[in-house]
Amino acid sequence: MSHTNPDPEPERTTGLEPGGGVPPGETPPGESSMPGAGPRETHNPTKGWAKGPLTLILILVVLVAAFFLVYAITLAL
């Protein structure tokens, strides 16, 4: 299997300056000219925690903290 270099030879490539640079106007545009590439998004869900799960987690944390507080008080007596 023979392998050829896919890069063009700089000496034979049109549009290159002697140092290997490219003059203005020779390069293609950086992006396509299509302003809207893709479907329009109409539903954008909110990011972050919902109020319901966050409330449940906070209630659980308070209950666990209260349990350990009562447990510590009963051990101290």
VMD Tcl script that draws the C-alpha trace (Angstrom):
set ca {
  {0.00 0.00 0.00}
  {1.50 3.30 -1.03}
  {0.90 6.38 1.02}
  {0.89 9.81 -0.58}
  {1.05 13.06 1.31}
  {-2.37 14.78 1.10}
  {-0.84 18.23 1.65}
  {-0.08 20.20 -1.50}
  {3.47 21.15 -2.32}
  {4.03 24.81 -1.41}
  {6.16 25.46 -4.49}
  {3.37 24.38 -6.85}
  {0.36 25.76 -4.98}
  {-1.24 28.86 -6.48}
  {-1.95 31.84 -4.26}
  {0.97 31.40 -1.85}
  {3.49 34.12 -1.24}
  {7.21 33.31 -1.06}
  {7.23 32.87 2.73}
  {4.27 30.51 2.63}
  {1.71 33.14 3.59}
  {-1.57 33.67 1.82}
  {-2.48 37.08 0.38}
  {-5.78 38.69 1.44}
  {-8.74 37.50 -0.57}
  {-7.31 34.05 -1.31}
  {-8.78 32.31 1.72}
  {-12.39 31.13 1.86}
  {-14.73 32.68 4.41}
  {-14.54 31.27 7.93}
  {-18.25 30.48 8.15}
  {-21.00 29.77 5.72}
  {-23.40 32.50 4.76}
  {-26.44 30.60 6.05}
  {-27.70 32.59 9.05}
  {-30.08 29.97 10.42}
  {-28.57 26.53 10.10}
  {-30.96 24.25 11.92}
  {-34.50 24.16 13.19}
  {-35.92 26.98 15.24}
  {-36.11 26.15 18.93}
  {-39.44 27.15 20.41}
  {-39.26 25.23 23.71}
  {-36.40 26.17 25.99}
  {-36.76 24.43 29.35}
  {-35.48 26.23 32.42}
  {-32.12 25.28 33.78}
  {-31.43 24.43 37.38}
  {-33.44 22.81 40.14}
  {-37.21 22.82 40.11}
  {-38.93 24.12 43.24}
  {-40.56 20.79 44.15}
  {-37.47 18.56 44.34}
  {-35.44 21.31 46.01}
  {-38.12 21.75 48.69}
  {-38.22 17.99 49.36}
  {-34.45 17.83 49.71}
  {-34.41 20.78 52.12}
  {-37.18 19.20 54.25}
  {-35.23 15.93 54.36}
  {-32.06 17.74 55.45}
  {-33.93 19.59 58.21}
  {-35.49 16.32 59.46}
  {-32.11 14.54 59.54}
  {-30.50 17.50 61.34}
  {-33.37 17.55 63.87}
  {-32.99 13.80 64.45}
  {-29.29 14.13 65.24}
  {-29.94 17.15 67.45}
  {-32.54 15.24 69.48}
  {-30.24 12.19 69.61}
  {-27.36 14.33 70.91}
  {-29.59 15.90 73.56}
  {-30.82 12.49 74.77}
  {-27.23 11.21 75.02}
  {-26.21 14.26 77.05}
  {-28.95 13.66 79.65}
}
mol new
graphics top color blue
foreach p $ca { graphics top sphere $p radius 0.5 }
foreach p [lrange $ca 0 end-1] q [lrange $ca 1 end] { graphics top cylinder $p $q radius 0.2 }
display resetview
